[in-house]
C-alpha cells in the first residue's frame, strides 16, 4: 500500500503540471519537413518532389497543433496524447518501452486493467479537469506514428492500383489519391518532429520533477523555450542546414515498430544532456545550437525513412481492381454513361 501511495503521489506531482506540449512550433516542423523532402528515396515518383507538394507538406506539418485551437473535448481527447510518450511513466503501469503493446487499444486496455487492479487508480470521468485524458495515459506518440505510416502506405496502394488500370480511372481519381497521400505525409511529419524533441519523451517535459540531486531547472517555461525560443535565439533555419541533410534512415516494414521505438528511445536518452546544457548555460551558446540542429536533422532523416517505407509498403488492392472492372465507366453515385470504348473493353474481357 505504501508503494501504491508513493506512485500516486509521483503521478499527481508530475502529471498535474502538464502543459499543452507543442514541439518546435511551426518553424521547427517546417525545417524537419524540408530536410526530409530533400532526403526522399529516388524510387518515389517525381510529382512528390514538386514545389507545389513541398509547400503543402510544410503547411501540413503544423496541422495537429492547430487542432488544439478548437478547444473541443472530443478532438483534444484523441489528439493531445498522440504528441508525447513519457517513457519513465510506463513503469507505473508495469510496462517498458520494449514491452509496450504495439496496438493502440491493447496498450490502453492494459493501462485500464492495471488501474482497475490497483487501489486509488480511478478511471477518469468527463467532469475531471483532465478532459483531454492526458493525465491518464503515458502517451501515444509511437502508436500515432506507426498508424500514420501505414495510412500513407494504404494511400500508395490505392494510387498504385489506379495507375495499374489507367483505362478504368479518371484523372480526378488519380489526383485525389495523390492529395490523400500528401495529406497524411504532412500530418506524420508533425509527430516524427515531436519525437525528436527530448521533452516529448519524458515526465520531465516542462522542468525537472521529483528528486533533483543535480539541481536541474524546474522552470515551467522550459518546454516552450526548447520548442520555439531556442530556435529563434540561434536563428536556426533550413537554408543553413540543407547542406548537412542526413540520408533517409532505414525503416524496415517488417520491423517498423521496433525502429520507431528506437528513434524515440534516442530522444529520451538526450533528456539529461539537454538539462545539463541548460544548467551550464551552454544551451544559449554554440553547443546548444549544435544540439538543437542535431535533433532537427535526426527528425528529417527519420521522416524521410518512414515516407520511403510507406511507399515500399504499397500493394495492389485486388478488391478495388474488381470494383473498377465492375463499375467502369460508371461514376460513383451516378448513372453509367454510354462509352463505346468501355463497351468494347467489357466485351473483350
C-alpha positions as CSV (number, residue, x, y, z in Angstrom):
1,X,0.0,0.0,0.0
2,X,2.9,2.4,0.8
3,X,4.3,1.8,-2.7
4,X,1.0,2.5,-4.3
5,X,0.6,5.7,-2.4
6,X,4.1,6.7,-3.5
7,X,3.3,6.0,-7.1
8,X,0.1,8.1,-6.9
9,X,2.0,10.9,-5.3
10,X,4.6,11.0,-8.1
11,X,1.8,10.8,-10.7
12,X,0.0,13.7,-9.1
13,X,3.1,15.8,-8.9
14,X,4.2,15.0,-12.4
15,X,1.0,15.0,-14.4
16,X,-0.6,17.8,-12.6
17,X,1.8,20.2,-14.2
18,X,1.1,19.1,-17.8
19,X,1.1,21.9,-20.3
20,X,-0.2,21.8,-23.8
21,X,3.0,20.5,-25.2
22,X,3.9,21.7,-28.7
23,X,7.2,20.6,-30.3
24,X,9.3,23.0,-32.3
25,X,6.5,25.4,-33.2
26,X,5.8,25.9,-36.9
27,X,9.3,27.0,-37.9
28,X,10.9,23.8,-36.4
29,X,8.4,21.5,-38.0
30,X,8.9,23.2,-41.4
31,X,12.6,22.7,-41.1
32,X,12.1,19.0,-40.4
33,X,9.8,18.6,-43.4
34,X,12.2,20.4,-45.8
35,X,15.1,18.2,-44.7
36,X,13.0,15.0,-45.1
37,X,11.8,16.1,-48.5
38,X,15.4,16.6,-49.6
39,X,16.2,13.1,-48.5
40,X,13.3,11.3,-50.2
41,X,14.2,8.0,-51.9
42,X,14.8,8.1,-55.7
43,X,12.2,5.4,-56.2
44,X,9.4,7.8,-55.2
45,X,7.7,9.4,-58.2
46,X,8.8,12.9,-59.3
47,X,5.4,14.5,-58.6
48,X,6.0,14.1,-54.9
49,X,9.1,16.4,-55.3
50,X,7.2,19.2,-57.0
51,X,7.3,22.6,-55.4
52,X,3.5,22.5,-55.0
53,X,3.6,19.5,-52.8
54,X,6.7,20.5,-51.0
55,X,4.9,23.6,-49.8
56,X,1.8,21.6,-49.0
57,X,3.8,19.2,-46.8
58,X,5.4,22.1,-44.9
59,X,2.0,23.7,-44.3
60,X,0.5,20.4,-43.0
61,X,3.5,19.7,-40.7
62,X,2.0,22.0,-38.1
63,X,-1.7,21.0,-38.6
64,X,-2.0,18.7,-35.5
65,X,-1.1,21.6,-33.2
66,X,-3.7,23.8,-34.9
67,X,-6.4,21.3,-33.9
68,X,-5.8,22.3,-30.3
69,X,-7.2,25.7,-31.1
70,X,-10.7,24.3,-31.3
71,X,-10.8,23.6,-27.6
72,X,-13.2,20.7,-28.0
73,X,-13.1,17.8,-25.6
74,X,-13.7,15.1,-28.3
75,X,-10.9,16.4,-30.5
76,X,-8.5,17.0,-27.6
77,X,-9.1,13.6,-26.2
78,X,-7.9,11.9,-29.4
79,X,-5.3,14.4,-30.4
80,X,-3.4,15.6,-27.3
81,X,-2.0,12.2,-26.1
82,X,-0.6,11.5,-29.6
83,X,2.1,14.1,-29.2
84,X,4.2,12.6,-26.5
85,X,5.3,9.4,-24.7
86,X,6.6,9.9,-21.1
87,X,8.8,6.8,-21.2
88,X,9.6,6.8,-17.4
89,X,5.9,6.6,-16.5
90,X,5.4,3.3,-18.4
91,X,6.9,1.7,-15.3
92,X,3.9,2.8,-13.2
93,X,1.7,0.6,-15.4
94,X,4.1,-2.4,-15.4
95,X,5.5,-1.6,-18.9
96,X,8.7,-0.6,-20.5
97,X,9.3,0.8,-24.0
98,X,10.2,-2.7,-25.1
99,X,7.1,-4.4,-23.6
100,X,4.6,-1.7,-24.6
101,X,1.8,-3.3,-26.7
102,X,2.2,-2.1,-30.3
103,X,-1.5,-1.8,-30.9
104,X,-3.2,1.3,-29.5
105,X,-6.2,-0.4,-28.0
106,X,-4.2,-3.2,-26.5
107,X,-2.0,-0.6,-24.9
108,X,-4.8,1.5,-23.5
109,X,-6.6,-1.7,-22.3
110,X,-3.5,-2.7,-20.4
111,X,-3.4,0.6,-18.7
112,X,-7.1,0.5,-17.8
113,X,-6.7,-3.1,-16.4
114,X,-3.7,-2.0,-14.4
115,X,-5.6,0.9,-12.9
116,X,-8.5,-1.4,-12.1
117,X,-6.3,-3.7,-10.0
118,X,-4.5,-1.0,-8.1
119,X,-6.3,0.8,-5.3
120,X,-6.6,4.5,-5.8
121,X,-6.1,4.5,-9.5
122,X,-9.5,5.6,-10.7
123,X,-10.9,5.7,-14.2
124,X,-11.3,9.2,-15.5
125,X,-14.6,11.0,-15.7
126,X,-15.7,13.5,-18.2
127,X,-16.1,16.2,-15.5
128,X,-12.4,15.8,-14.5
129,X,-10.1,18.7,-15.2
130,X,-8.2,16.4,-17.5
131,X,-10.8,16.2,-20.2
132,X,-8.2,15.5,-22.8
133,X,-7.2,12.3,-20.9
134,X,-3.5,13.2,-20.9
135,X,-3.2,12.6,-17.1
136,X,-4.3,9.0,-17.6
137,X,-2.0,7.6,-20.2
138,X,1.8,7.9,-20.6
139,X,1.3,9.0,-24.2
140,X,0.5,7.6,-27.6
141,X,3.2,9.1,-29.9
142,X,4.7,5.8,-31.0
143,X,1.2,4.4,-31.9
144,X,0.3,7.5,-33.9
145,X,3.5,7.4,-35.9
146,X,3.0,3.7,-36.7
147,X,-0.6,4.1,-37.7
148,X,0.1,7.0,-39.9
149,X,3.0,5.2,-41.6
150,X,0.5,2.5,-42.7
151,X,-2.2,5.0,-43.6
152,X,0.3,6.5,-46.1
153,X,1.1,3.0,-47.4
154,X,-2.6,2.5,-47.9
155,X,-2.7,5.7,-49.9
156,X,0.1,4.5,-52.1
157,X,-1.8,1.2,-52.5
158,X,-4.8,3.0,-53.9
159,X,-2.8,5.1,-56.3
160,X,-0.7,2.1,-57.4
161,X,-3.9,0.2,-58.0
162,X,-5.4,3.1,-60.0
163,X,-2.3,3.6,-62.1
164,X,-2.3,-0.1,-63.0
165,X,-5.7,0.3,-64.6
166,X,-5.5,3.7,-66.4
167,X,-8.4,2.9,-68.7
168,X,-10.7,2.5,-65.7
169,X,-10.0,5.5,-63.6
170,X,-10.3,9.2,-64.3
171,X,-7.7,11.9,-63.9
172,X,-9.7,13.3,-61.0
173,X,-9.4,9.9,-59.2
174,X,-5.6,9.9,-59.6
175,X,-5.3,13.5,-58.4
176,X,-7.5,12.8,-55.3
177,X,-5.3,9.7,-54.5
178,X,-2.2,11.8,-54.7
179,X,-3.7,14.6,-52.5
180,X,-4.6,11.9,-49.9
181,X,-1.0,10.6,-49.8
182,X,0.4,14.1,-49.4
183,X,-2.1,15.0,-46.6
184,X,-1.0,12.1,-44.5
185,X,2.7,12.6,-45.3
186,X,2.3,16.1,-43.9
187,X,0.5,15.0,-40.8
188,X,3.0,12.3,-39.9
189,X,5.7,14.9,-40.3
190,X,4.4,16.6,-37.2
191,X,4.6,13.6,-35.0
192,X,8.0,12.5,-36.2
193,X,9.2,16.0,-35.4
194,X,7.7,15.8,-32.0
195,X,9.6,12.5,-31.5
196,X,13.0,14.3,-31.9
197,X,12.3,16.8,-29.2
198,X,13.6,15.1,-26.0
199,X,11.0,16.8,-23.7
200,X,8.2,14.9,-25.6
201,X,9.7,11.6,-24.4
202,X,9.9,12.2,-20.6
203,X,8.0,13.0,-17.5
204,X,10.4,15.9,-17.1
205,X,8.7,17.6,-20.0
206,X,8.5,21.1,-18.5
207,X,11.1,21.4,-15.9
208,X,12.6,18.6,-13.7
209,X,10.1,16.9,-11.3
210,X,10.7,14.7,-8.3
211,X,14.2,14.1,-6.9
212,X,16.6,16.6,-8.3
213,X,20.1,16.0,-7.0
214,X,21.7,17.7,-10.0
215,X,19.6,20.9,-9.4
216,X,18.2,21.0,-13.0
217,X,15.8,23.7,-13.8
218,X,12.2,23.4,-12.7
219,X,11.1,26.4,-14.8
220,X,7.7,25.8,-16.3
221,X,8.6,27.8,-19.4
222,X,11.4,25.4,-20.3
223,X,9.3,23.4,-22.8
224,X,8.2,26.5,-24.6
225,X,11.8,27.7,-24.7
226,X,13.0,24.5,-26.4
227,X,10.1,24.4,-28.8
228,X,10.5,27.9,-30.2
229,X,12.6,30.4,-28.3
230,X,15.9,28.5,-28.6
231,X,15.3,28.0,-32.4
232,X,14.8,31.8,-32.8
233,X,17.7,32.6,-30.4
234,X,20.1,30.7,-32.5
235,X,18.4,31.7,-35.8
236,X,18.2,28.1,-36.9
237,X,16.7,27.7,-40.4
238,X,16.5,25.3,-43.3
239,X,18.8,27.3,-45.5
240,X,21.7,26.9,-43.1
241,X,21.0,23.2,-42.6
242,X,20.3,22.0,-46.1
243,X,23.9,21.3,-46.9
244,X,24.0,19.0,-43.9
245,X,20.9,17.0,-44.6
246,X,21.2,13.4,-43.5
247,X,20.3,10.4,-45.7
248,X,16.9,8.8,-45.0
249,X,17.1,6.5,-42.0
250,X,16.4,2.8,-42.8
251,X,12.9,1.8,-41.7
252,X,12.1,-1.8,-42.4
253,X,8.4,-2.6,-42.9
254,X,8.8,-5.9,-41.0
255,X,10.4,-4.2,-38.0
256,X,8.9,-0.7,-38.2
257,X,7.6,-0.8,-34.6
258,X,11.0,-1.6,-33.2
259,X,12.6,1.1,-35.3
260,X,10.1,3.7,-34.2
261,X,10.7,2.9,-30.6
262,X,14.5,3.0,-31.2
263,X,14.1,6.5,-32.6
264,X,12.0,7.6,-29.6
265,X,14.5,6.0,-27.2
266,X,17.3,8.0,-28.6
267,X,15.4,11.2,-27.9
268,X,14.7,10.1,-24.3
269,X,18.4,9.4,-23.7
270,X,19.1,13.1,-24.5
271,X,16.8,14.4,-21.8
272,X,19.7,14.5,-19.3
273,X,22.2,16.1,-21.7
274,X,19.6,18.8,-22.6
275,X,19.1,19.7,-18.9
276,X,22.8,19.7,-18.5
277,X,23.2,22.2,-21.3
278,X,20.6,24.5,-19.7
279,X,22.2,24.3,-16.3
280,X,25.7,25.1,-17.6
281,X,24.4,28.0,-19.8
282,X,25.7,26.3,-22.9
283,X,22.2,25.8,-24.3
284,X,22.3,29.5,-25.3
285,X,25.7,29.2,-26.8
286,X,27.2,27.3,-29.8
287,X,26.9,23.9,-28.1
288,X,23.2,24.5,-27.6
289,X,22.7,25.4,-31.2
290,X,24.5,22.3,-32.3
291,X,22.3,20.2,-30.1
292,X,19.0,21.6,-31.4
293,X,20.2,21.4,-35.0
294,X,21.2,17.7,-34.4
295,X,17.6,17.0,-33.3
296,X,16.1,18.6,-36.3
297,X,18.5,16.8,-38.7
298,X,17.7,13.5,-37.0
299,X,14.0,14.1,-37.4
300,X,14.3,14.8,-41.1
301,X,16.3,11.6,-41.5
302,X,13.6,9.5,-39.7
303,X,10.8,11.2,-41.5
304,X,12.3,10.5,-44.9
305,X,12.8,6.9,-43.9
306,X,9.2,6.5,-42.9
307,X,8.0,8.1,-46.1
308,X,10.2,5.7,-48.1
309,X,9.0,2.7,-46.1
310,X,5.3,3.7,-46.6
311,X,5.9,3.9,-50.3
312,X,7.6,0.5,-50.3
313,X,4.7,-1.0,-48.3
314,X,2.1,-0.4,-51.1
315,X,0.4,-3.4,-52.7
316,X,-2.3,-3.9,-55.3
317,X,-5.7,-3.8,-53.8
318,X,-7.4,-6.7,-55.6
319,X,-10.8,-5.9,-54.2
320,X,-10.5,-2.4,-55.7
321,X,-9.4,-3.9,-59.0
322,X,-12.6,-6.0,-59.0
323,X,-14.7,-2.9,-58.3
324,X,-13.0,-0.9,-61.1
325,X,-13.8,-3.6,-63.6
326,X,-17.4,-4.0,-62.4
327,X,-18.2,-0.3,-62.4
328,X,-16.4,1.2,-65.3
329,X,-17.4,3.7,-66.8
330,X,-19.9,4.5,-64.1
331,X,-19.1,7.3,-61.7
332,X,-19.8,6.6,-58.0
333,X,-23.4,7.6,-57.3
334,X,-24.1,8.4,-61.0
335,X,-25.8,6.7,-63.9
336,X,-23.4,4.9,-66.2
337,X,-22.6,6.9,-69.4
338,X,-22.6,5.5,-72.8
339,X,-19.0,4.8,-73.8
340,X,-18.1,2.9,-76.9
341,X,-14.6,2.3,-75.8
342,X,-15.8,0.9,-72.5
343,X,-18.3,-1.4,-74.2
344,X,-15.5,-2.7,-76.4
345,X,-13.3,-3.4,-73.4
346,X,-16.0,-5.2,-71.5
347,X,-16.8,-7.5,-74.4
348,X,-13.2,-8.3,-74.9
349,X,-13.0,-9.3,-71.2
